């Protein structure tokens, strides 16, 4: 039995229903809902930004998976590179990812509370980059984009909770979140559009999991795929080019978080 046959067999045995529903359907459904409930220009701009990331990245990935541009036959491995549903291995990596992302980022930020603005900004970048590395490892170990999406959405929701409830952590949220005009805990982008019958904070949790985290993880995946194809001329699911693409994706994504426009 050839390696190609083994790959095909594995592809048949792995389900992708939850990935299709979560990654492809939910953002579109909720996005159309949000358009009819926008209250101000800020909400519109935030929604527009994340839908641009989501649709742009998604179209790039689907383009690479199609026969357009001559990449379809060569990129067959891409179809099973990111669409696996969550299994036991995925649940293990979600648990590891949530714990290590939260612990590492919070440890770094606690350690520099009260430092000067440049130190705080550098520590924020390091914390975000480490979180990105952890989520990328979890993705590459599972080939399930839902795994980093859930890790990402959980961390973002925790930050939203701390922001909106001002929950005290070791001396209080004020000490933790800001020093003068410089924030220690870097905030996350909130969509701010509520669902009828759901509290504002839980509405924001929904957005963090279904749109914000999904769009950002889609962006990282699209960059990774682009770099791999740029290096090889076609997509390879393993090898040094994947690690290079992952590094570029994490570096670009981390840098975006320090830009006020996103």
Protein Blocks (a to p, Z undefined) as FASTA:
>chain_A
ZZklmmmmmmmmpccklmmmmmmmmmmmmmmmmmmmcfbfklmmmmmmmmmmmmmmmmmm
mmmmmmghhlmmmmmmmmmmmmcccdfklmmmmmmmmmmmmmmmmmmmmmmgoiafklmm
mmmmmmmmmmmmmmmmmmmmnopaklmmmmmmmmmmmmmmmmmnopaeehijklmmpghj
bcfbdcdddekiacehiafklmmmmmmmmmmmmmmmmmmmmmmmmmmmmmnopacfbdjk
lmmmmmmmmmmmmmmmmpmkZZ
